[in-house]
Amino acid sequence: MCSLCSTLQGNGITGEIPKELGYLSNLTTLDLENNRLTGEIPSNLGNLKKLQFLILNQNNLTGTIPKSLSSIHQSLINLQLASNDLSGQIPEDLFQVPKYNFTGNRLNCGRNFQHLCASDNDSGGSHKPKIGLIVGIVGGLIGLLLFATVLCFLWKSSRRGYKREVYVDVAGL
């Protein structure tokens, strides 16, 4: 459980991100994804020492990523700033966050720069097989095999029922 979470994604919120959020010292999650927020990311969000999830994707945020966010890179687990209008240099420490995404901005990352714009870390590795997918495929194949077996059994038993019976008239009985 989070001690203090703020999940306000997809609510059509407009205006700037309130600077007062930087005073919520126990905030662990700030999710303002898919709103219509404008302006810059407040630098005092770097005061949130317990913040683990900062998700600001799909807004109209401008300016640079505040260097103050570097001071909380060790507590952050997930930093999502994709699809805004951010520009400039990404603080180097933010590339150490386990899961990050800066795509869809005008930031210094990607093909011509030292770092990728998005981490390839998917909580356990994106290259490791997904247990749920494997279980689903195996379960589906077993179900299909059982269904085919039942159909075959029904087809064979129905053919036995249509055997012609031969009646013989016996005289004198």
Contacts in CASP RR format, 6 or more apart in sequence:
PFRMAT RR
TARGET T0000
AUTHOR 0000-0000-0000
METHOD contacts of the structure
MODEL  1
MCSLCSTLQGNGITGEIPKELGYLSNLTTLDLENNRLTGEIPSNLGNLKK
LQFLILNQNNLTGTIPKSLSSIHQSLINLQLASNDLSGQIPEDLFQVPKY
NFTGNRLNCGRNFQHLCASDNDSGGSHKPKIGLIVGIVGGLIGLLLFATV
LCFLWKSSRRGYKREVYVDVAGL
2 28 0 8 1.000
2 29 0 8 1.000
3 26 0 8 1.000
3 28 0 8 1.000
3 50 0 8 1.000
4 24 0 8 1.000
4 26 0 8 1.000
4 27 0 8 1.000
4 28 0 8 1.000
4 29 0 8 1.000
5 27 0 8 1.000
5 28 0 8 1.000
5 29 0 8 1.000
5 31 0 8 1.000
6 21 0 8 1.000
6 24 0 8 1.000
6 27 0 8 1.000
6 29 0 8 1.000
6 30 0 8 1.000
6 31 0 8 1.000
6 32 0 8 1.000
7 29 0 8 1.000
7 31 0 8 1.000
8 31 0 8 1.000
8 32 0 8 1.000
8 35 0 8 1.000
9 31 0 8 1.000
9 32 0 8 1.000
9 33 0 8 1.000
9 34 0 8 1.000
9 35 0 8 1.000
9 55 0 8 1.000
10 33 0 8 1.000
10 34 0 8 1.000
10 35 0 8 1.000
11 35 0 8 1.000
12 34 0 8 1.000
12 35 0 8 1.000
12 36 0 8 1.000
13 32 0 8 1.000
13 35 0 8 1.000
13 36 0 8 1.000
13 37 0 8 1.000
14 35 0 8 1.000
14 36 0 8 1.000
14 37 0 8 1.000
14 38 0 8 1.000
15 36 0 8 1.000
15 37 0 8 1.000
15 38 0 8 1.000
15 39 0 8 1.000
16 37 0 8 1.000
16 38 0 8 1.000
16 39 0 8 1.000
16 40 0 8 1.000
16 42 0 8 1.000
17 32 0 8 1.000
17 37 0 8 1.000
17 39 0 8 1.000
17 41 0 8 1.000
17 42 0 8 1.000
17 45 0 8 1.000
17 56 0 8 1.000
17 61 0 8 1.000
18 42 0 8 1.000
19 42 0 8 1.000
19 44 0 8 1.000
21 27 0 8 1.000
21 30 0 8 1.000
21 42 0 8 1.000
21 45 0 8 1.000
21 48 0 8 1.000
22 42 0 8 1.000
22 44 0 8 1.000
22 45 0 8 1.000
22 46 0 8 1.000
22 47 0 8 1.000
22 48 0 8 1.000
23 44 0 8 1.000
23 47 0 8 1.000
24 48 0 8 1.000
25 47 0 8 1.000
25 48 0 8 1.000
25 49 0 8 1.000
25 50 0 8 1.000
26 50 0 8 1.000
27 48 0 8 1.000
27 50 0 8 1.000
27 51 0 8 1.000
28 50 0 8 1.000
28 51 0 8 1.000
28 52 0 8 1.000
28 53 0 8 1.000
29 51 0 8 1.000
29 52 0 8 1.000
29 53 0 8 1.000
29 55 0 8 1.000
30 45 0 8 1.000
30 48 0 8 1.000
30 51 0 8 1.000
30 53 0 8 1.000
30 54 0 8 1.000
30 55 0 8 1.000
30 56 0 8 1.000
31 53 0 8 1.000
31 55 0 8 1.000
32 55 0 8 1.000
32 56 0 8 1.000
32 59 0 8 1.000
33 55 0 8 1.000
33 56 0 8 1.000
33 57 0 8 1.000
33 58 0 8 1.000
33 59 0 8 1.000
33 80 0 8 1.000
34 57 0 8 1.000
34 58 0 8 1.000
34 59 0 8 1.000
35 58 0 8 1.000
35 59 0 8 1.000
36 59 0 8 1.000
36 60 0 8 1.000
37 56 0 8 1.000
37 59 0 8 1.000
37 60 0 8 1.000
37 61 0 8 1.000
38 59 0 8 1.000
38 60 0 8 1.000
38 61 0 8 1.000
38 62 0 8 1.000
39 60 0 8 1.000
39 61 0 8 1.000
39 62 0 8 1.000
39 63 0 8 1.000
40 61 0 8 1.000
40 62 0 8 1.000
40 63 0 8 1.000
40 64 0 8 1.000
40 66 0 8 1.000
41 56 0 8 1.000
41 61 0 8 1.000
41 63 0 8 1.000
41 65 0 8 1.000
41 66 0 8 1.000
41 69 0 8 1.000
41 81 0 8 1.000
41 86 0 8 1.000
42 66 0 8 1.000
43 66 0 8 1.000
43 67 0 8 1.000
43 68 0 8 1.000
44 68 0 8 1.000
45 51 0 8 1.000
45 54 0 8 1.000
45 66 0 8 1.000
45 68 0 8 1.000
45 69 0 8 1.000
45 72 0 8 1.000
46 66 0 8 1.000
46 68 0 8 1.000
46 69 0 8 1.000
46 71 0 8 1.000
46 72 0 8 1.000
47 68 0 8 1.000
48 72 0 8 1.000
49 71 0 8 1.000
49 72 0 8 1.000
49 75 0 8 1.000
50 75 0 8 1.000
51 72 0 8 1.000
51 75 0 8 1.000
51 76 0 8 1.000
52 75 0 8 1.000
52 76 0 8 1.000
52 77 0 8 1.000
52 78 0 8 1.000
53 76 0 8 1.000
53 77 0 8 1.000
53 78 0 8 1.000
54 69 0 8 1.000
54 76 0 8 1.000
54 78 0 8 1.000
54 79 0 8 1.000
54 80 0 8 1.000
54 81 0 8 1.000
55 78 0 8 1.000
55 79 0 8 1.000
55 80 0 8 1.000
56 80 0 8 1.000
56 81 0 8 1.000
56 84 0 8 1.000
57 80 0 8 1.000
57 81 0 8 1.000
57 82 0 8 1.000
57 83 0 8 1.000
57 84 0 8 1.000
57 101 0 8 1.000
58 82 0 8 1.000
58 83 0 8 1.000
58 84 0 8 1.000
59 83 0 8 1.000
59 84 0 8 1.000
60 84 0 8 1.000
60 85 0 8 1.000
61 81 0 8 1.000
61 84 0 8 1.000
61 85 0 8 1.000
61 86 0 8 1.000
62 84 0 8 1.000
62 85 0 8 1.000
62 86 0 8 1.000
62 87 0 8 1.000
63 85 0 8 1.000
63 86 0 8 1.000
63 87 0 8 1.000
63 88 0 8 1.000
64 86 0 8 1.000
64 87 0 8 1.000
64 88 0 8 1.000
64 89 0 8 1.000
65 81 0 8 1.000
65 86 0 8 1.000
65 88 0 8 1.000
65 89 0 8 1.000
65 90 0 8 1.000
65 91 0 8 1.000
65 94 0 8 1.000
65 102 0 8 1.000
65 107 0 8 1.000
66 91 0 8 1.000
67 91 0 8 1.000
69 76 0 8 1.000
69 79 0 8 1.000
69 91 0 8 1.000
69 94 0 8 1.000
70 91 0 8 1.000
70 92 0 8 1.000
70 93 0 8 1.000
70 94 0 8 1.000
73 91 0 8 1.000
73 93 0 8 1.000
73 94 0 8 1.000
73 96 0 8 1.000
73 97 0 8 1.000
74 96 0 8 1.000
76 94 0 8 1.000
76 97 0 8 1.000
77 97 0 8 1.000
77 98 0 8 1.000
77 99 0 8 1.000
78 97 0 8 1.000
78 98 0 8 1.000
78 99 0 8 1.000
78 100 0 8 1.000
79 94 0 8 1.000
79 97 0 8 1.000
79 99 0 8 1.000
79 100 0 8 1.000
79 101 0 8 1.000
80 99 0 8 1.000
80 100 0 8 1.000
80 101 0 8 1.000
81 100 0 8 1.000
81 101 0 8 1.000
81 102 0 8 1.000
81 105 0 8 1.000
82 101 0 8 1.000
82 102 0 8 1.000
82 103 0 8 1.000
82 104 0 8 1.000
82 105 0 8 1.000
82 118 0 8 1.000
83 103 0 8 1.000
83 104 0 8 1.000
83 105 0 8 1.000
84 104 0 8 1.000
84 105 0 8 1.000
85 105 0 8 1.000
85 106 0 8 1.000
86 102 0 8 1.000
86 105 0 8 1.000
86 106 0 8 1.000
86 107 0 8 1.000
87 105 0 8 1.000
87 106 0 8 1.000
87 107 0 8 1.000
88 106 0 8 1.000
88 107 0 8 1.000
88 108 0 8 1.000
89 107 0 8 1.000
89 108 0 8 1.000
90 102 0 8 1.000
90 107 0 8 1.000
90 108 0 8 1.000
90 109 0 8 1.000
90 115 0 8 1.000
94 100 0 8 1.000
95 115 0 8 1.000
97 119 0 8 1.000
98 119 0 8 1.000
98 121 0 8 1.000
98 123 0 8 1.000
99 119 0 8 1.000
99 121 0 8 1.000
99 122 0 8 1.000
99 123 0 8 1.000
100 118 0 8 1.000
100 119 0 8 1.000
101 117 0 8 1.000
101 118 0 8 1.000
101 119 0 8 1.000
102 109 0 8 1.000
102 117 0 8 1.000
102 118 0 8 1.000
103 117 0 8 1.000
103 118 0 8 1.000
104 117 0 8 1.000
105 117 0 8 1.000
107 117 0 8 1.000
109 115 0 8 1.000
109 116 0 8 1.000
109 117 0 8 1.000
110 116 0 8 1.000
110 117 0 8 1.000
120 126 0 8 1.000
END
